[in-house]
């Protein structure tokens, strides 16, 4: 990513990542976007911290300041199982909690994060999969514009996948 560094998060980044995700959740709520409200009550805090400990979470830095984060899992979580169903092929990476601090939104950072994931995924997985709230039209459009294929809806969540190159 031009002008940015992407590194694996460390446990010392935990509080800042939780703060970033909650700030984004408040921004979503303030903009009447039905996504991530559960984060405001501490929902997923333990899962977020576990993903950091498992070295599945990354931070995006500009001039040594965190501007974004995402989690990339090689295995299905319970949520992924619920949304995507049973899949014994184990051929997918799962993207969770892609977030950019509100003051850095609209600058192409989210798109750059997706491009970085594609270029640096370093595994033999065939697909990158993610979900988002179905009525978050702007986010759904974002994923479509970035080459993801809509593959259906489960429990009011749109499901997307993208073939990873360089396999």
N, CA, C and O atoms as a DFTB+ gen file, in Angstrom:
668 C
 N C O
     1  1       0.841      -1.175       0.000
     2  2       0.000       0.000       0.000
     3  2       0.885       1.236       0.000
     4  3       1.713       1.424       0.891
     5  1       0.704       2.047      -0.976
     6  2       1.522       3.246      -1.131
     7  2       1.307       4.204       0.041
     8  3       0.184       4.620       0.325
     9  1       2.411       4.543       0.716
    10  2       2.345       5.495       1.811
    11  2       1.854       4.922       3.129
    12  3       1.715       5.648       4.114
    13  1       1.590       3.621       3.149
    14  2       1.088       2.977       4.351
    15  2       1.905       1.729       4.641
    16  3       2.512       1.148       3.742
    17  1       1.913       1.329       5.892
    18  2       2.517       0.062       6.295
    19  2       1.427      -0.816       6.878
    20  3       0.559      -0.336       7.607
    21  1       1.469      -2.098       6.558
    22  2       0.540      -3.068       7.127
    23  2       1.379      -4.067       7.910
    24  3       2.281      -4.704       7.366
    25  1       1.067      -4.193       9.198
    26  2       1.813      -5.121      10.048
    27  2       0.836      -5.940      10.886
    28  3      -0.305      -5.537      11.113
    29  1       1.310      -7.099      11.341
    30  2       0.483      -7.897      12.252
    31  2       0.358      -7.150      13.567
    32  3       1.328      -6.590      14.080
    33  1      -0.832      -7.154      14.092
    34  2      -1.077      -6.502      15.379
    35  2      -0.415      -7.318      16.484
    36  3      -0.304      -8.541      16.390
    37  1       0.013      -6.637      17.510
    38  2       0.530      -7.316      18.691
    39  2      -0.428      -7.062      19.851
    40  3      -1.293      -6.190      19.772
    41  1      -0.272      -7.813      20.902
    42  2      -1.157      -7.680      22.059
    43  2      -1.147      -6.248      22.586
    44  3      -2.157      -5.776      23.109
    45  1      -0.028      -5.559      22.456
    46  2       0.034      -4.164      22.933
    47  2      -0.867      -3.230      22.127
    48  3      -1.171      -2.125      22.576
    49  1      -1.295      -3.667      20.938
    50  2      -2.203      -2.870      20.112
    51  2      -3.676      -3.086      20.470
    52  3      -4.544      -2.393      19.938
    53  1      -3.969      -4.030      21.357
    54  2      -5.346      -4.463      21.623
    55  2      -6.286      -3.320      21.980
    56  3      -7.358      -3.194      21.387
    57  1      -5.898      -2.486      22.941
    58  2      -6.787      -1.396      23.370
    59  2      -7.063      -0.422      22.231
    60  3      -8.184       0.065      22.078
    61  1      -6.045      -0.143      21.442
    62  2      -6.211       0.809      20.346
    63  2      -7.109       0.228      19.262
    64  3      -7.924       0.948      18.684
    65  1      -6.969      -1.069      18.978
    66  2      -7.829      -1.712      17.980
    67  2      -9.275      -1.719      18.460
    68  3     -10.184      -1.411      17.689
    69  1      -9.496      -2.067      19.725
    70  2     -10.862      -2.026      20.274
    71  2     -11.426      -0.613      20.188
    72  3     -12.597      -0.431      19.854
    73  1     -10.608       0.378      20.486
    74  2     -11.039       1.774      20.416
    75  2     -11.402       2.156      18.979
    76  3     -12.421       2.810      18.752
    77  1     -10.579       1.754      18.015
    78  2     -10.856       2.048      16.607
    79  2     -12.179       1.429      16.191
    80  3     -13.018       2.100      15.592
    81  1     -12.371       0.152      16.505
    82  2     -13.599      -0.540      16.108
    83  2     -14.831       0.095      16.745
    84  3     -15.876       0.199      16.104
    85  1     -14.714       0.519      17.995
    86  2     -15.861       1.147      18.662
    87  2     -16.115       2.545      18.105
    88  3     -17.265       2.973      18.008
    89  1     -15.057       3.256      17.742
    90  2     -15.253       4.574      17.127
    91  2     -15.982       4.417      15.792
    92  3     -16.876       5.202      15.477
    93  1     -15.605       3.407      15.011
    94  2     -16.291       3.144      13.746
    95  2     -17.744       2.743      14.014
    96  3     -18.650       3.174      13.301
    97  1     -17.963       1.920      15.040
    98  2     -19.326       1.501      15.380
    99  2     -20.181       2.714      15.757
   100  3     -21.346       2.783      15.364
   101  1     -19.626       3.677      16.513
   102  2     -20.366       4.905      16.835
   103  2     -20.631       5.722      15.579
   104  3     -21.719       6.276      15.421
   105  1     -19.649       5.805      14.683
   106  2     -19.835       6.540      13.432
   107  2     -20.973       5.909      12.625
   108  3     -21.817       6.619      12.078
   109  1     -20.995       4.581      12.553
   110  2     -22.061       3.884      11.838
   111  2     -23.427       4.197      12.463
   112  3     -24.394       4.488      11.759
   113  1     -23.485       4.131      13.783
   114  2     -24.742       4.415      14.489
   115  2     -25.184       5.859      14.233
   116  3     -26.352       6.113      13.942
   117  1     -24.248       6.797      14.342
   118  2     -24.568       8.218      14.119
   119  2     -25.044       8.478      12.698
   120  3     -25.802       9.417      12.456
   121  1     -24.600       7.646      11.755
   122  2     -25.000       7.790      10.359
   123  2     -26.147       6.849       9.999
   124  3     -26.440       6.619       8.826
   125  1     -26.791       6.309      11.044
   126  2     -27.967       5.434      10.896
   127  2     -27.710       4.245       9.978
   128  3     -28.551       3.866       9.164
   129  1     -26.512       3.667      10.137
   130  2     -26.141       2.461       9.394
   131  2     -26.164       1.305      10.376
   132  3     -25.458       1.305      11.385
   133  1     -26.991       0.322      10.058
   134  2     -27.209      -0.813      10.959
   135  2     -26.080      -1.831      10.810
   136  3     -26.247      -2.855      10.148
   137  1     -24.939      -1.548      11.422
   138  2     -23.796      -2.462      11.361
   139  2     -22.971      -2.238      12.617
   140  3     -22.716      -1.096      12.999
   141  1     -22.560      -3.303      13.250
   142  2     -21.619      -3.299      14.369
   143  2     -22.163      -2.697      15.659
   144  3     -21.378      -2.353      16.542
   145  1     -23.473      -2.559      15.796
   146  2     -24.032      -2.047      17.041
   147  2     -23.643      -2.882      18.246
   148  3     -23.465      -2.344      19.339
   149  1     -23.508      -4.185      18.065
   150  2     -23.136      -5.091      19.162
   151  2     -21.753      -4.765      19.728
   152  3     -21.474      -5.077      20.886
   153  1     -20.885      -4.142      18.929
   154  2     -19.549      -3.792      19.423
   155  2     -19.615      -2.723      20.510
   156  3     -18.737      -2.649      21.370
   157  1     -20.653      -1.899      20.468
   158  2     -20.777      -0.814      21.442
   159  2     -21.052      -1.336      22.843
   160  3     -20.763      -0.656      23.827
   161  1     -21.612      -2.544      22.943
   162  2     -21.875      -3.154      24.249
   163  2     -20.794      -4.165      24.636
   164  3     -20.977      -4.932      25.581
   165  1     -19.671      -4.173      23.916
   166  2     -18.593      -5.099      24.237
   167  2     -18.736      -6.447      23.554
   168  3     -17.950      -7.360      23.809
   169  1     -19.740      -6.580      22.681
   170  2     -19.899      -7.824      21.933
   171  2     -18.685      -8.057      21.054
   172  3     -18.226      -7.137      20.377
   173  1     -18.175      -9.233      21.055
   174  2     -17.012      -9.663      20.272
   175  2     -15.676      -9.211      20.851
   176  3     -14.642      -9.518      20.259
   177  1     -15.642      -8.502      21.970
   178  2     -14.357      -8.075      22.531
   179  2     -13.414      -9.264      22.710
   180  3     -12.246      -9.189      22.329
   181  1     -13.911     -10.357      23.285
   182  2     -13.036     -11.510      23.533
   183  2     -12.588     -12.133      22.208
   184  3     -11.445     -12.572      22.090
   185  1     -13.477     -12.174      21.212
   186  2     -13.096     -12.717      19.904
   187  2     -12.054     -11.822      19.227
   188  3     -11.120     -12.323      18.601
   189  1     -12.208     -10.521      19.349
   190  2     -11.253      -9.570      18.779
   191  2      -9.888      -9.758      19.427
   192  3      -8.871      -9.813      18.736
   193  1      -9.867      -9.855      20.750
   194  2      -8.598     -10.043      21.465
   195  2      -7.959     -11.377      21.116
   196  3      -6.737     -11.465      20.993
   197  1      -8.772     -12.418      20.955
   198  2      -8.243     -13.727      20.581
   199  2      -7.632     -13.676      19.183
   200  3      -6.577     -14.267      18.953
   201  1      -8.266     -12.992      18.261
   202  2      -7.730     -12.870      16.896
   203  2      -6.391     -12.132      16.901
   204  3      -5.503     -12.448      16.109
   205  1      -6.247     -11.162      17.784
   206  2      -4.969     -10.453      17.904
   207  2      -3.915     -11.418      18.438
   208  3      -2.810     -11.490      17.901
   209  1      -4.254     -12.166      19.501
   210  2      -3.321     -13.148      20.056
   211  2      -2.944     -14.216      19.035
   212  3      -1.807     -14.688      19.019
   213  1      -3.894     -14.599      18.181
   214  2      -3.649     -15.624      17.159
   215  2      -2.890     -15.080      15.950
   216  3      -2.635     -15.812      14.994
   217  1      -2.533     -13.813      15.991
   218  2      -1.818     -13.123      14.915
   219  2      -2.597     -13.143      13.596
   220  3      -2.024     -13.310      12.519
   221  1      -3.915     -12.969      13.709
   222  2      -4.790     -12.895      12.537
   223  2      -5.224     -11.458      12.250
   224  3      -5.867     -11.195      11.234
   225  1      -4.880     -10.539      13.131
   226  2      -5.307      -9.147      12.998
   227  2      -4.120      -8.296      12.560
   228  3      -2.989      -8.478      13.010
   229  1      -4.424      -7.366      11.671
   230  2      -3.406      -6.478      11.118
   231  2      -3.785      -5.037      11.416
   232  3      -4.960      -4.707      11.578
   233  1      -2.774      -4.188      11.485
   234  2      -3.005      -2.756      11.619
   235  2      -2.390      -2.064      10.408
   236  3      -1.367      -2.487       9.870
   237  1      -3.044      -0.998      10.005
   238  2      -2.578      -0.183       8.885
   239  2      -2.083       1.128       9.481
   240  3      -2.810       1.815      10.199
   241  1      -0.828       1.464       9.169
   242  2      -0.190       2.641       9.734
   243  2       0.152       3.641       8.637
   244  3       0.592       3.269       7.549
   245  1      -0.056       4.899       8.941
   246  2       0.438       5.990       8.093
   247  2       1.266       6.881       8.999
   248  3       0.763       7.441       9.973
   249  1       2.549       7.004       8.663
   250  2       3.467       7.782       9.503
   251  2       3.407       7.305      10.953
   252  3       3.361       8.116      11.878
   253  1       3.406       5.994      11.145
   254  2       3.390       5.340      12.457
   255  2       2.113       5.594      13.260
   256  3       2.094       5.362      14.469
   257  1       1.059       6.063      12.615
   258  2      -0.228       6.254      13.274
   259  2      -1.219       5.242      12.689
   260  3      -1.341       5.115      11.471
   261  1      -1.928       4.521      13.575
   262  2      -2.890       3.539      13.103
   263  2      -4.079       4.238      12.465
   264  3      -4.715       5.099      13.072
   265  1      -4.369       3.843      11.208
   266  2      -5.507       4.425      10.492
   267  2      -6.572       3.379      10.195
   268  3      -7.703       3.723       9.852
   269  1      -6.212       2.085      10.325
   270  2      -7.172       1.031      10.029
   271  2      -6.733      -0.309      10.570
   272  3      -5.625      -0.471      11.082
   273  1      -7.644      -1.276      10.441
   274  2      -7.364      -2.627      10.912
   275  2      -8.243      -3.613      10.159
   276  3      -9.268      -3.240       9.588
   277  1      -7.835      -4.861      10.164
   278  2      -8.658      -5.951       9.644
   279  2      -8.159      -7.262      10.229
   280  3      -7.021      -7.369      10.687
   281  1      -9.034      -8.253      10.202
   282  2      -8.687      -9.595      10.661
   283  2      -8.868     -10.552       9.499
   284  3      -9.866     -10.501       8.781
   285  1      -7.895     -11.421       9.327
   286  2      -7.881     -12.386       8.243
   287  2      -7.659     -13.769       8.845
   288  3      -6.589     -14.065       9.375
   289  1      -8.685     -14.605       8.755
   290  2      -8.625     -15.923       9.384
   291  2      -8.556     -17.028       8.335
   292  3      -9.273     -16.996       7.335
   293  1      -7.691     -17.995       8.573
   294  2      -7.557     -19.151       7.682
   295  2      -8.562     -20.245       8.024
   296  3      -8.717     -21.215       7.282
   297  1      -9.240     -20.079       9.152
   298  2     -10.229     -21.073       9.571
   299  2     -11.564     -20.393       9.821
   300  3     -11.623     -19.200      10.119
   301  1     -12.628     -21.164       9.698
   302  2     -13.979     -20.631       9.916
   303  2     -14.253     -20.438      11.404
   304  3     -13.961     -21.303      12.230
   305  1     -14.813     -19.296      11.710
   306  2     -15.321     -19.067      13.059
   307  2     -16.734     -19.654      13.133
   308  3     -17.279     -20.096      12.121
   309  1     -17.318     -19.656      14.319
   310  2     -18.717     -20.090      14.443
   311  2     -19.620     -19.221      13.575
   312  3     -20.561     -19.714      12.954
   313  1     -19.322     -17.916      13.539
   314  2     -20.112     -16.993      12.726
   315  2     -19.996     -17.355      11.244
   316  3     -21.004     -17.405      10.540
   317  1     -18.772     -17.607      10.768
   318  2     -18.577     -17.986       9.371
   319  2     -19.350     -19.259       9.037
   320  3     -19.951     -19.369       7.968
   321  1     -19.327     -20.214       9.957
   322  2     -20.053     -21.467       9.766
   323  2     -21.555     -21.173       9.624
   324  3     -22.232     -21.731       8.760
   325  1     -22.056     -20.286      10.487
   326  2     -23.466     -19.906      10.444
   327  2     -23.820     -19.235       9.110
   328  3     -24.840     -19.557       8.501
   329  1     -22.987     -18.319       8.670
   330  2     -23.271     -17.537       7.465
   331  2     -23.007     -18.329       6.186
   332  3     -23.840     -18.333       5.281
   333  1     -21.872     -18.991       6.103
   334  2     -21.467     -19.656       4.860
   335  2     -21.808     -21.142       4.819
   336  3     -21.718     -21.770       3.764
   337  1     -22.199     -21.706       5.959
   338  2     -22.572     -23.109       5.978
   339  2     -21.372     -24.041       6.016
   340  3     -20.232     -23.611       6.188
   341  1     -21.653     -25.310       5.854
   342  2     -20.625     -26.343       5.913
   343  2     -19.836     -26.332       4.605
   344  3     -20.408     -26.315       3.516
   345  1     -18.535     -26.342       4.737
   346  2     -17.655     -26.402       3.575
   347  2     -16.396     -27.141       3.996
   348  3     -15.570     -26.608       4.737
   349  1     -16.258     -28.357       3.523
   350  2     -15.115     -29.176       3.912
   351  2     -13.891     -28.951       3.046
   352  3     -12.856     -29.577       3.274
   353  1     -13.983     -28.062       2.048
   354  2     -12.846     -27.848       1.155
   355  2     -11.732     -27.036       1.826
   356  3     -10.573     -27.126       1.422
   357  1     -12.076     -26.247       2.845
   358  2     -11.091     -25.441       3.565
   359  2     -10.256     -24.590       2.594
   360  3      -9.040     -24.470       2.744
   361  1     -10.931     -24.007       1.601
   362  2     -10.208     -23.267       0.566
   363  2     -10.415     -21.757       0.646
   364  3     -10.209     -21.050      -0.340
   365  1     -10.821     -21.258       1.818
   366  2     -11.141     -19.835       1.926
   367  2     -10.450     -19.167       3.098
   368  3     -10.229     -19.771       4.148
   369  1     -10.113     -17.896       2.886
   370  2      -9.734     -16.973       3.953
   371  2     -10.990     -16.194       4.307
   372  3     -11.831     -15.952       3.441
   373  1     -11.130     -15.802       5.557
   374  2     -12.306     -15.058       6.007
   375  2     -11.867     -13.698       6.527
   376  3     -11.031     -13.594       7.425
   377  1     -12.444     -12.668       5.945
   378  2     -12.125     -11.297       6.314
   379  2     -13.169     -10.776       7.293
   380  3     -14.372     -10.858       7.044
   381  1     -12.686     -10.241       8.407
   382  2     -13.560      -9.688       9.438
   383  2     -13.044      -8.317       9.876
   384  3     -11.845      -8.040       9.840
   385  1     -13.975      -7.484      10.284
   386  2     -13.680      -6.207      10.938
   387  2     -12.693      -5.330      10.155
   388  3     -11.747      -4.785      10.723
   389  1     -12.928      -5.205       8.856
   390  2     -12.178      -4.244       8.054
   391  2     -12.680      -2.867       8.464
   392  3     -13.858      -2.555       8.289
   393  1     -11.798      -2.049       9.006
   394  2     -12.235      -0.760       9.551
   395  2     -11.165       0.305       9.340
   396  3      -9.965       0.042       9.409
   397  1     -11.647       1.514       9.081
   398  2     -10.791       2.682       8.925
   399  2     -11.333       3.755       9.868
   400  3     -12.540       3.994       9.910
   401  1     -10.441       4.403      10.624
   402  2     -10.885       5.504      11.484
   403  2     -11.697       6.491      10.649
   404  3     -11.300       6.816       9.530
   405  1     -12.820       6.971      11.169
   406  2     -13.673       7.883      10.401
   407  2     -12.944       9.072       9.786
   408  3     -13.270       9.475       8.669
   409  1     -11.964       9.643      10.487
   410  2     -11.282      10.816       9.929
   411  2     -10.416      10.474       8.720
   412  3      -9.957      11.375       8.019
   413  1     -10.186       9.182       8.464
   414  2      -9.404       8.764       7.297
   415  2     -10.278       8.136       6.209
   416  3      -9.766       7.713       5.173
   417  1     -11.596       8.074       6.438
   418  2     -12.497       7.483       5.451
   419  2     -12.549       8.343       4.190
   420  3     -12.310       9.550       4.227
   421  1     -12.868       7.689       3.078
   422  2     -13.009       8.401       1.812
   423  2     -11.697       8.714       1.121
   424  3     -11.665       9.499       0.174
   425  1     -10.612       8.106       1.585
   426  2      -9.296       8.364       1.006
   427  2      -8.730       7.132       0.284
   428  3      -7.556       7.110      -0.087
   429  1      -9.578       6.103       0.087
   430  2      -9.132       4.911      -0.625
   431  2      -8.395       3.896       0.227
   432  3      -7.844       2.930      -0.301
   433  1      -8.375       4.098       1.539
   434  2      -7.633       3.182       2.417
   435  2      -8.277       1.800       2.426
   436  3      -7.567       0.796       2.366
   437  1      -9.603       1.725       2.499
   438  2     -10.285       0.426       2.497
   439  2      -9.970      -0.358       1.235
   440  3      -9.672      -1.551       1.305
   441  1     -10.030       0.290       0.096
   442  2      -9.694      -0.345      -1.183
   443  2      -8.240      -0.826      -1.165
   444  3      -7.944      -1.941      -1.595
   445  1      -7.345       0.016      -0.670
   446  2      -5.934      -0.357      -0.585
   447  2      -5.724      -1.543       0.350
   448  3      -4.860      -2.382       0.098
   449  1      -6.500      -1.619       1.419
   450  2      -6.391      -2.744       2.339
   451  2      -6.778      -4.047       1.632
   452  3      -6.109      -5.068       1.793
   453  1      -7.854      -4.006       0.854
   454  2      -8.283      -5.188       0.104
   455  2      -7.213      -5.596      -0.911
   456  3      -6.933      -6.783      -1.072
   457  1      -6.623      -4.628      -1.586
   458  2      -5.560      -4.924      -2.544
   459  2      -4.357      -5.541      -1.838
   460  3      -3.757      -6.487      -2.348
   461  1      -4.002      -5.013      -0.670
   462  2      -2.880      -5.555       0.100
   463  2      -3.149      -7.018       0.460
   464  3      -2.264      -7.863       0.324
   465  1      -4.358      -7.315       0.916
   466  2      -4.702      -8.694       1.280
   467  2      -4.496      -9.615       0.078
   468  3      -3.910     -10.690       0.212
   469  1      -4.967      -9.205      -1.077
   470  2      -4.820     -10.035      -2.275
   471  2      -3.351     -10.260      -2.632
   472  3      -2.970     -11.360      -3.030
   473  1      -2.542      -9.237      -2.494
   474  2      -1.136      -9.325      -2.877
   475  2      -0.281     -10.062      -1.856
   476  3       0.767     -10.601      -2.211
   477  1      -0.702     -10.097      -0.608
   478  2       0.144     -10.625       0.462
   479  2      -0.467     -11.790       1.228
   480  3      -0.003     -12.091       2.328
   481  1      -1.479     -12.455       0.701
   482  2      -2.183     -13.460       1.499
   483  2      -1.342     -14.674       1.856
   484  3      -1.674     -15.358       2.824
   485  1      -0.281     -14.980       1.136
   486  2       0.701     -16.012       1.488
   487  2       0.109     -17.325       1.971
   488  3       0.486     -17.826       3.030
   489  1      -0.779     -17.861       1.233
   490  2      -1.295     -19.191       1.545
   491  2      -1.903     -19.769       0.286
   492  3      -1.903     -19.129      -0.766
   493  1      -2.405     -20.944       0.391
   494  2      -2.927     -21.633      -0.789
   495  2      -4.455     -21.584      -0.868
   496  3      -5.059     -22.385      -1.581
   497  1      -5.067     -20.684      -0.168
   498  2      -6.519     -20.557      -0.198
   499  2      -6.969     -20.006      -1.550
   500  3      -6.264     -19.215      -2.177
   501  1      -8.140     -20.432      -1.984
   502  2      -8.643     -20.037      -3.293
   503  2      -9.555     -18.808      -3.234
   504  3      -9.594     -18.024      -4.182
   505  1     -10.286     -18.636      -2.132
   506  2     -11.257     -17.548      -2.013
   507  2     -10.979     -16.670      -0.796
   508  3     -10.447     -17.123       0.218
   509  1     -11.356     -15.401      -0.930
   510  2     -11.466     -14.487       0.196
   511  2     -12.959     -14.275       0.390
   512  3     -13.645     -13.828      -0.529
   513  1     -13.473     -14.593       1.579
   514  2     -14.906     -14.472       1.854
   515  2     -15.140     -13.471       2.979
   516  3     -14.309     -13.296       3.869
   517  1     -16.301     -12.821       2.909
   518  2     -16.703     -11.876       3.948
   519  2     -18.211     -11.745       3.918
   520  3     -18.877     -12.175       2.977
   521  1     -18.727     -11.146       4.965
   522  2     -20.158     -10.835       5.010
   523  2     -20.332      -9.435       5.557
   524  3     -19.448      -8.889       6.217
   525  1     -21.494      -8.864       5.270
   526  2     -21.852      -7.573       5.852
   527  2     -23.373      -7.497       5.916
   528  3     -24.075      -8.247       5.239
   529  1     -23.862      -6.588       6.733
   530  2     -25.302      -6.426       6.885
   531  2     -25.902      -6.111       5.518
   532  3     -25.417      -5.233       4.804
   533  1     -26.963      -6.838       5.163
   534  2     -27.553      -6.744       3.817
   535  2     -28.090      -5.348       3.508
   536  3     -28.041      -4.918       2.356
   537  1     -28.604      -4.628       4.518
   538  2     -29.188      -3.317       4.223
   539  2     -28.177      -2.167       4.304
   540  3     -28.560      -1.000       4.220
   541  1     -26.888      -2.491       4.466
   542  2     -25.841      -1.477       4.407
   543  2     -25.440      -1.345       2.924
   544  3     -24.449      -1.920       2.476
   545  1     -26.238      -0.574       2.190
   546  2     -26.100      -0.492       0.741
   547  2     -24.733       0.032       0.309
   548  3     -24.147      -0.456      -0.657
   549  1     -24.241       1.016       1.027
   550  2     -22.941       1.600       0.676
   551  2     -21.818       0.571       0.793
   552  3     -20.954       0.497      -0.081
   553  1     -21.825      -0.217       1.857
   554  2     -20.785      -1.224       2.055
   555  2     -20.930      -2.359       1.044
   556  3     -19.934      -2.848       0.511
   557  1     -22.157      -2.773       0.781
   558  2     -22.370      -3.801      -0.236
   559  2     -21.826      -3.330      -1.584
   560  3     -21.169      -4.093      -2.293
   561  1     -22.098      -2.081      -1.932
   562  2     -21.601      -1.520      -3.192
   563  2     -20.078      -1.473      -3.205
   564  3     -19.458      -1.740      -4.234
   565  1     -19.476      -1.137      -2.078
   566  2     -18.017      -1.090      -1.946
   567  2     -17.404      -2.444      -2.309
   568  3     -16.436      -2.508      -3.067
   569  1     -17.969      -3.522      -1.765
   570  2     -17.408      -4.843      -2.052
   571  2     -17.611      -5.230      -3.513
   572  3     -16.720      -5.820      -4.122
   573  1     -18.757      -4.909      -4.076
   574  2     -18.984      -5.194      -5.498
   575  2     -17.997      -4.419      -6.374
   576  3     -17.451      -4.965      -7.333
   577  1     -17.771      -3.153      -6.045
   578  2     -16.847      -2.318      -6.820
   579  2     -15.409      -2.803      -6.709
   580  3     -14.575      -2.481      -7.555
   581  1     -15.116      -3.576      -5.668
   582  2     -13.766      -4.079      -5.464
   583  2     -13.620      -5.540      -5.883
   584  3     -12.731      -6.249      -5.410
   585  1     -14.507      -5.978      -6.776
   586  2     -14.334      -7.275      -7.412
   587  2     -14.892      -8.474      -6.681
   588  3     -14.629      -9.610      -7.074
   589  1     -15.659      -8.249      -5.623
   590  2     -16.262      -9.372      -4.910
   591  2     -17.546      -9.792      -5.599
   592  3     -18.264      -8.970      -6.168
   593  1     -17.822     -11.077      -5.539
   594  2     -19.034     -11.655      -6.119
   595  2     -20.050     -11.878      -5.004
   596  3     -19.750     -12.517      -3.995
   597  1     -21.240     -11.350      -5.193
   598  2     -22.333     -11.582      -4.255
   599  2     -22.775     -13.035      -4.418
   600  3     -23.090     -13.467      -5.527
   601  1     -22.798     -13.797      -3.306
   602  2     -23.148     -15.221      -3.396
   603  2     -24.387     -15.569      -2.577
   604  3     -24.673     -16.747      -2.359
   605  1     -25.122     -14.561      -2.123
   606  2     -26.368     -14.839      -1.431
   607  2     -26.475     -14.107      -0.107
   608  3     -25.659     -13.248       0.226
   609  1     -27.503     -14.472       0.631
   610  2     -27.787     -13.819       1.909
   611  2     -28.199     -14.871       2.927
   612  3     -28.950     -15.798       2.623
   613  1     -27.696     -14.709       4.130
   614  2     -28.086     -15.549       5.254
   615  2     -28.316     -14.656       6.456
   616  3     -27.456     -13.851       6.815
   617  1     -29.474     -14.796       7.078
   618  2     -29.738     -14.088       8.327
   619  2     -29.500     -12.577       8.199
   620  3     -28.876     -11.964       9.065
   621  1     -30.008     -11.984       7.102
   622  2     -29.873     -10.549       6.826
   623  2     -28.427     -10.093       6.637
   624  3     -28.111      -8.925       6.865
   625  1     -27.559     -10.999       6.225
   626  2     -26.164     -10.672       5.928
   627  2     -25.844     -11.090       4.496
   628  3     -26.056     -12.239       4.108
   629  1     -25.333     -10.142       3.722
   630  2     -24.877     -10.437       2.365
   631  2     -23.568     -11.207       2.458
   632  3     -22.719     -10.928       3.305
   633  1     -23.428     -12.183       1.564
   634  2     -22.214     -12.997       1.523
   635  2     -21.468     -12.684       0.232
   636  3     -22.063     -12.604      -0.843
   637  1     -20.162     -12.508       0.357
   638  2     -19.322     -12.185      -0.786
   639  2     -18.094     -13.083      -0.809
   640  3     -17.621     -13.560       0.223
   641  1     -17.592     -13.298      -2.027
   642  2     -16.327     -13.993      -2.180
   643  2     -15.578     -13.417      -3.374
   644  3     -16.168     -12.817      -4.272
   645  1     -14.286     -13.614      -3.359
   646  2     -13.434     -13.173      -4.453
   647  2     -12.350     -14.225      -4.632
   648  3     -11.762     -14.695      -3.657
   649  1     -12.090     -14.589      -5.876
   650  2     -11.021     -15.538      -6.161
   651  2      -9.684     -14.845      -5.907
   652  3      -9.447     -13.739      -6.393
   653  1      -8.824     -15.496      -5.148
   654  2      -7.497     -14.962      -4.874
   655  2      -6.559     -15.393      -5.987
   656  3      -6.539     -16.559      -6.381
   657  1      -5.794     -14.457      -6.483
   658  2      -4.831     -14.781      -7.535
   659  2      -3.536     -15.263      -6.906
   660  3      -3.360     -15.189      -5.689
   661  1      -2.642     -15.749      -7.729
   662  2      -1.333     -16.175      -7.245
   663  2      -1.344     -17.450      -6.458
   664  3      -0.430     -17.707      -5.675
   665  1      -2.351     -18.247      -6.648
   666  2      -2.482     -19.493      -5.902
   667  2      -1.578     -20.547      -6.435
   668  3      -1.562     -21.665      -5.919
